[in-house]
């Protein structure tokens, strides 16, 4: 049990999020960026800065946040991230 806790405390963590109206972005602003690498998914590109690559295998914890449309539909830009998330075992 102690080993698992130590692994969790020292693991690399990421947040992937998409925010259409700003609500999800506001929620993410409460997350300690010194403990998490934060990646914002944008409409025009996969992430907010060009050249950013996301390797899911580098992280032991990944938080994912998104806004939804209509009756809970996931926005199209978010679906482009699914192949990256499918790599997670």
C-alpha positions as a Markdown table, in Angstrom:
| # | Residue | x | y | z |
|---|---|---|---|---|
| 1 | Unk | 0.0 | 0.0 | 0.0 |
| 2 | Unk | 2.8 | 2.4 | 0.9 |
| 3 | Unk | 4.5 | 1.8 | -2.5 |
| 4 | Unk | 1.4 | 2.5 | -4.4 |
| 5 | Unk | 0.9 | 5.8 | -2.5 |
| 6 | Unk | 4.5 | 6.9 | -3.2 |
| 7 | Unk | 4.1 | 6.0 | -6.9 |
| 8 | Unk | 0.9 | 8.1 | -7.0 |
| 9 | Unk | 2.5 | 11.1 | -5.3 |
| 10 | Unk | 5.5 | 11.1 | -7.6 |
| 11 | Unk | 3.8 | 10.3 | -10.8 |
| 12 | Unk | 3.5 | 12.6 | -13.8 |
| 13 | Unk | 0.0 | 14.0 | -14.3 |
| 14 | Unk | -1.8 | 15.8 | -17.1 |
| 15 | Unk | -5.0 | 17.7 | -17.7 |
| 16 | Unk | -6.5 | 17.7 | -21.2 |
| 17 | Unk | -9.5 | 20.1 | -21.6 |
| 18 | Unk | -11.7 | 21.8 | -24.1 |
| 19 | Unk | -13.8 | 24.8 | -23.1 |
| 20 | Unk | -16.4 | 26.3 | -25.5 |
| 21 | Unk | -17.9 | 28.9 | -23.2 |
| 22 | Unk | -15.1 | 29.2 | -20.6 |
| 23 | Unk | -16.7 | 27.2 | -17.8 |
| 24 | Unk | -14.3 | 24.2 | -18.1 |
| 25 | Unk | -11.3 | 26.6 | -18.5 |
| 26 | Unk | -12.4 | 28.3 | -15.2 |
| 27 | Unk | -12.6 | 24.9 | -13.5 |
| 28 | Unk | -9.1 | 24.0 | -14.7 |
| 29 | Unk | -7.7 | 27.3 | -13.4 |
| 30 | Unk | -8.2 | 25.8 | -9.9 |
| 31 | Unk | -5.8 | 22.9 | -10.6 |
| 32 | Unk | -2.3 | 23.3 | -9.4 |
| 33 | Unk | -0.2 | 23.7 | -12.6 |
| 34 | Unk | 3.0 | 22.8 | -10.6 |
| 35 | Unk | 1.5 | 19.3 | -10.2 |
| 36 | Unk | -0.1 | 18.9 | -13.6 |
| 37 | Unk | 0.9 | 19.5 | -17.2 |
| 38 | Unk | -2.1 | 21.3 | -18.7 |
| 39 | Unk | -3.1 | 21.0 | -22.3 |
| 40 | Unk | -6.0 | 23.0 | -23.9 |
| 41 | Unk | -7.7 | 21.5 | -26.9 |
| 42 | Unk | -8.5 | 24.2 | -29.5 |
| 43 | Unk | -10.8 | 24.2 | -32.4 |
| 44 | Unk | -8.2 | 25.2 | -35.0 |
| 45 | Unk | -5.5 | 22.8 | -33.7 |
| 46 | Unk | -5.1 | 19.9 | -31.4 |
| 47 | Unk | -3.6 | 22.0 | -28.6 |
| 48 | Unk | -3.3 | 25.7 | -27.9 |
| 49 | Unk | 0.3 | 26.0 | -29.0 |
| 50 | Unk | 1.8 | 24.7 | -32.3 |
| 51 | Unk | 4.2 | 21.8 | -32.0 |
| 52 | Unk | 2.9 | 20.4 | -28.8 |
| 53 | Unk | 2.8 | 16.7 | -28.8 |
| 54 | Unk | 1.0 | 14.7 | -26.1 |
| 55 | Unk | 2.2 | 11.2 | -25.3 |
| 56 | Unk | -0.3 | 9.5 | -23.0 |
| 57 | Unk | 2.3 | 6.9 | -22.0 |
| 58 | Unk | 4.3 | 9.6 | -20.2 |
| 59 | Unk | 1.5 | 10.2 | -17.7 |
| 60 | Unk | 0.2 | 7.9 | -15.0 |
| 61 | Unk | -2.7 | 10.2 | -14.3 |
| 62 | Unk | -4.8 | 12.0 | -17.0 |
| 63 | Unk | -7.7 | 14.2 | -16.1 |
| 64 | Unk | -10.0 | 15.0 | -19.0 |
| 65 | Unk | -12.6 | 17.9 | -19.1 |
| 66 | Unk | -14.9 | 19.1 | -21.8 |
| 67 | Unk | -18.0 | 21.1 | -22.4 |
| 68 | Unk | -20.9 | 19.3 | -24.1 |
| 69 | Unk | -23.5 | 20.3 | -26.7 |
| 70 | Unk | -27.2 | 19.7 | -26.8 |
| 71 | Unk | -27.9 | 16.5 | -25.0 |
| 72 | Unk | -24.4 | 15.8 | -23.9 |
| 73 | Unk | -22.8 | 15.5 | -27.3 |
| 74 | Unk | -19.0 | 15.8 | -27.4 |
| 75 | Unk | -17.7 | 18.7 | -29.5 |
| 76 | Unk | -15.8 | 17.7 | -32.7 |
| 77 | Unk | -12.4 | 19.1 | -31.6 |
| 78 | Unk | -12.4 | 16.8 | -28.6 |
| 79 | Unk | -13.0 | 13.7 | -30.8 |
| 80 | Unk | -9.6 | 14.4 | -32.4 |
| 81 | Unk | -8.0 | 13.6 | -29.1 |
| 82 | Unk | -9.6 | 10.1 | -28.8 |
| 83 | Unk | -6.8 | 8.3 | -30.7 |
| 84 | Unk | -4.3 | 9.7 | -28.2 |
| 85 | Unk | -6.4 | 8.4 | -25.3 |
| 86 | Unk | -6.9 | 5.0 | -26.9 |
| 87 | Unk | -3.2 | 4.4 | -26.4 |
| 88 | Unk | -3.7 | 4.2 | -22.7 |
| 89 | Unk | -3.6 | 0.7 | -21.4 |
